[in-house]
C-alpha cells in the first residue's frame, strides 16, 4: 500500500496494473510495482505506469514529487535516461531479459526501483480486489511453495492486479482465496475472519488515526463509522461515476411520484431518471390508468399529464441511459458517522452520487452529535438525492461541528432540505463555503444550507440557487432558525415564495452579514431576507436586484410577529426597490468607498471599506 510521508513510513513508487482479468502469458500487458529503499527522502514520491509488452516495456510517469530522471537498463547492456516529467511516456523494446527502472532524485542519489525479467514462460494471475466498490491501493502478493514472496502488485483505481502465479495469494498480508475469475472479495474474507474491512485496507499513523489514500478507502469508512480518519493525499473520485449499477439503458424502472411540478395545463410529474419511453401511468387513488400525457423533457424526467390529479402517480418507464448510484454516503440514520474526520486541506475531486430516491445524501449522509468534520475540500461534485441533500453532509446533528470546509459543483434535491454544503444543519459551522449550482423541486433550498437550525459564522456561498416551484429559497440558507453572523452570499436566487438573497425565511438571527445576490420570486421576496419571522436582522446590507409580485423589499420582503430590523441597509439603485419592510435605503455612491463608513457606521467593524461595497475583515 502506498504510504504518505505523514505516517513515517517510506513512500512507495507505484507502478499501476493495466492487464486484463485473466491468467495470461507475459506477452500480455502487465504492470510491476516496486518499493523504494528506506534511505529515500520522505518527500519523494512518484507513480510510474509500466506496461509490459512483447519484447520489452512501455512506461508512463503519472505522478512525481522530486524524482528528476528515470534510468532504464535492459538486456545486452541497454541503458537510457529519461526525464521524469509527468506525462512522459516511452517504449523500450530490447527483447527478452531483465529490465530495471532506476529513480534519480533531485539530490543526485539513485535508487533501484526494481527489476523484471521478460520471459515467454512466465505465467501471470490477473484479477480484481473489491468489496463493492473495487479497492484501490492494496498490496496483492503471490507466495511460492517455500513461503517466500514471488511477486506483488498494488491495485489501481479499478481494483485490478497482476502477479506471477504462486502457491497462495495475500492482500495486505491477509491470505485470501480468489474465485474462479481471480476476484478477491474482501467482504467474504472479512466475515470469515471476523475482521473489519477498514483494518484490512487502511493503516493507522503514529497517533492511531486511520489514513485514507483513495476513494475506495473513503467508501470503507461506512464499515467503521465510529473511528477517527484523515486524508493523506488528494483523492480522485471520478471513477465513483461507475460504482453501484442501478439499471442499464433500456431497462424499465417503476416509482411513485407526486405532482410536485405544477403548471397551468394539467399537472406535471418529475421522475428520478432519464426517460426513453413511458410504459404505464396509474393514479394511485383509484388505480385508473392515465393515457393522455406528454413527455416534456426526457433528460430532466418531466412529464405533463393532460388531466389534473391530487393523488400520487405510479409510473413505469424505460431508462434513456445507463444509471449508476455512485458513492454511498458515509453514515445514515441507523449508522451515523460519529467521530472525527480531518481532510488535512487535501481535495476530494469529482465525487459522484446519483440516489434521487434516498435521503441523507452527501459525502457524509448523517453525522451524529459531538462529531467533527474539518479541513475537507470537496471539488466538482455531482450529487443527486432525496430530502436532506448537501455537497458535504446530508444532515448534521446537534452539537456536531464543521470547520474549514468547502464544496464546489452541482447539487440537486428531489425533496426538501437541499444545500450546497449541508442539506440540514443542527450543529455549528465556521470558516466554510460553497461555490455551486443548487437546485431542488421542494422547499428549503440554500446556497450553503437548505434548512438551518444551528449556528454559522465566517462562511459564504457563491451560488446559483433555483427552485421556482417551491418556497423558502435563499442564497445562503433556505430556511433558518439559528444564529448566523459574519457571513455573505453572492450569485442568483430564483424561487416561488419566501425568497431572499441571503435567507428565504429567517426564524433566527442574522447579524453582520450581507448579500449581493440577485433575487427573483413571487411572494415574500427580499434582497437579504424574503420573510423575517419572529427574528432579528442587524448590522447587515443587501445590494442585489430584487424582482417579485407581493411583499417585495430591497432588504426584507416582510416582517411577521415580533421580527425586528436594525442598523441595516440596501441599495435602492442596484436593487430597483425604494422600499423595504425594515432597514434604510441608500444610493450606490452612499454605500461604496469611503462614504460607506460615514453612512453605515454601525457596520464598522467587522466590515471594512473598499473602492466598492464594504467587505468583512476576514475576507482579506
JOQUIVEN-V365866 format. One record per residue. OMEGA is omega in whole degrees, -180 to 180 (none if undefined). Layout:
omega: <OMEGA,OMEGA>
This chain:
omega: <176,178,174,-177,-177,-177,-178,180,-177,179,179,170,-171,171,-164,-178,178,-174,177,-177,-180,168,-171,172,-176,177,174,179,177,-180,-178,180,-174,-179,-180,-178,-174,-176,177,176,-177,-180,-179,-175,179,174,-179,177,-179,179,178,-177,177,174,179,-178,171,179,-179,-180,-178,-177,-178,177,-177,173,-175,-176,173,177,178,173,-178,-179,174,174,180,175,178,-179,-177,172,180,-179,179,-180,178,-178,-179,178,179,-179,-178,177,-179,179,-175,175,177,179,-176,176,175,-173,-177,175,178,172,177,179,174,177,174,178,-179,178,176,-176,-178,-176,178,-180,-177,170,-175,-179,-180,172,-177,166,-171,24,171,-176,179,169,176,179,172,-174,173,-176,-179,-175,178,-179,-180,178,180,-177,173,-177,173,-176,177,-175,176,178,-174,177,173,-180,173,-178,178,179,-179,179,175,172,-176,177,173,180,-174,180,178,176,-175,176,-179,173,178,-177,-174,179,179,-179,179,-180,-178,-175,-178,-179,-177,180,178,-179,179,-173,179,173,174,173,-176,179,178,-179,179,-178,-179,-176,-175,179,180,175,175,178,-177,178,176,-178,-178,-171,-179,180,176,179,171,175,177,176,172,-180,173,-177,-176,-179,175,178,-180,177,170,179,175,180,176,178,179,178,-177,-180,180,176,177,-176,175,178,-174,-177,-174,179,-180,-179,179,178,175,175,-176,179,-170,-171,179,-173,170,176,173,-180,178,175,180,174,-175,-177,-179,179,178,-179,176,-175,-179,-179,178,174,-177,-177,-178,-177,180,179,-178,-179,177,175,-178,174,-178,178,178,-175,176,-175,169,-178,173,-177,175,177,179,177,178,-179,172,180,177,-177,174,-178,-180,179,172,-174,-180,-179,-175,168,-173,175,-176,176,-178,179,179,179,176,-176,168,-172,169,177,-176,176,178,-176,-172,180,-179,179,177,-173,177,171,170,178,-174,-178,-174,177,178,-180,178,173,-176,173,-178,177,-178,-171,173,179,166,-171,174,179,177,-179,-180,-180,177,-180,179,-173,173,178,176,-175,-180,175,169,-173,175,-176,172,-179,179,176,168,176,-175,-180,-177,180,178,179,-174,175,179,-179,179,179,-175,177,177,-179,172,-177,-177,-178,174,176,-178,-179,172,171,-165,165,-176,-179,178,175,177,-169,176,-180,-177,-180,177,-176,175,-180,-177,174,-177,-178,-178,175,176,-178,-180,176,170,-166,164,-176,-176,174,-172,-176,-173,-169,179,-176,-177,179,179,174,176,180,-174,174,-176,-180,179,177,178,-177,-180,178,174,176,-179,-177,178,180,179,178,-177,-175,-179,178,178,-180,177,175,179,173,-178,-179,175,-175,173,-179,180,177,170,-175,173,-170,175,178,180,-173,-180,-173,-179,179,176,-177,176,176,179,-171,177,-174,-178,170,-178,173,-177,178,178,-178,-175,176,-175,-180,179,-177,-177,-179,-177,-180,179,178,-178,178,180,176,179,179,-175,-180,179,175,-178,173,-178,-167,170,-180,-177,-178,-177,179,-175,-177,178,179,178,176,-177,179,-178,178,179,175,179,-179,-179,-178,-177,177,-178,180,-178,-178,178,-173,180,-171,-177,-177,-171,-26,12,176,172,-174,170,175,179,-180,178,174,177,-174,-177,-180,-178,none>
